[in-house]
Amino acid sequence: MQPNDIIWRLQERINELQNLCQESINELHPKKNADLISSIEECERLCRTQTNIMNRIAKRY
């Protein structure tokens, strides 16, 4: 397996998790589940950070 294949696979998984976070937020009640929504939003921010990291390393390969 080549480095760019691994980068692509990781990016796909991160994107899936980010989509899952967004879909989950959309299904929750904004007031009743505010603490859970906040936690999921933090996970989504971490996904964006991971995506940025992978995009930077992808430029090298």
C-alpha positions as CSV (number, residue, x, y, z in Angstrom):
1,M,0.0,0.0,0.0
2,Q,1.3,3.4,-0.9
3,P,1.3,6.5,1.5
4,N,-1.3,8.3,-0.7
5,D,-3.6,5.2,-0.4
6,I,-3.4,5.3,3.4
7,I,-4.0,9.1,3.5
8,W,-7.1,8.7,1.3
9,R,-8.5,5.9,3.5
10,L,-8.0,7.9,6.6
11,Q,-9.6,11.0,5.1
12,E,-12.6,8.9,4.1
13,R,-13.0,7.6,7.6
14,I,-12.7,11.1,9.1
15,N,-15.3,12.4,6.6
16,E,-17.6,9.6,7.6
17,L,-17.3,10.4,11.3
18,Q,-17.8,14.1,10.6
19,N,-21.0,13.3,8.6
20,L,-22.2,11.1,11.5
21,C,-21.6,13.9,13.9
22,Q,-23.7,16.3,11.8
23,E,-26.5,13.9,11.2
24,S,-26.6,13.1,15.0
25,I,-26.8,16.8,15.9
26,N,-29.7,17.2,13.4
27,E,-31.7,14.5,15.2
28,L,-31.3,15.8,18.7
29,H,-33.5,18.3,20.5
30,P,-31.5,21.6,20.8
31,K,-32.5,22.3,24.4
32,K,-33.0,18.9,25.9
33,N,-29.7,17.6,24.5
34,A,-27.6,20.7,24.6
35,D,-24.8,19.1,26.5
36,L,-24.6,16.2,24.1
37,I,-24.8,18.5,21.1
38,S,-21.9,20.5,22.5
39,S,-19.8,17.3,22.9
40,I,-20.6,16.2,19.4
41,E,-19.7,19.6,18.0
42,E,-16.4,19.4,19.7
43,C,-15.8,16.0,18.1
44,E,-16.7,17.5,14.8
45,R,-14.1,20.3,15.3
46,L,-11.6,17.6,16.0
47,C,-12.5,15.9,12.7
48,R,-11.9,19.2,10.9
49,T,-8.5,19.4,12.6
50,Q,-7.7,15.9,11.5
51,T,-8.8,16.7,8.0
52,N,-6.5,19.7,7.9
53,I,-3.6,17.6,9.2
54,M,-4.2,14.9,6.5
55,N,-4.5,17.6,3.8
56,R,-1.1,19.1,4.8
57,I,0.6,15.7,4.7
58,A,-1.1,14.8,1.4
59,K,0.7,17.7,-0.2
60,R,4.0,15.9,0.5
61,Y,2.8,12.7,-1.2
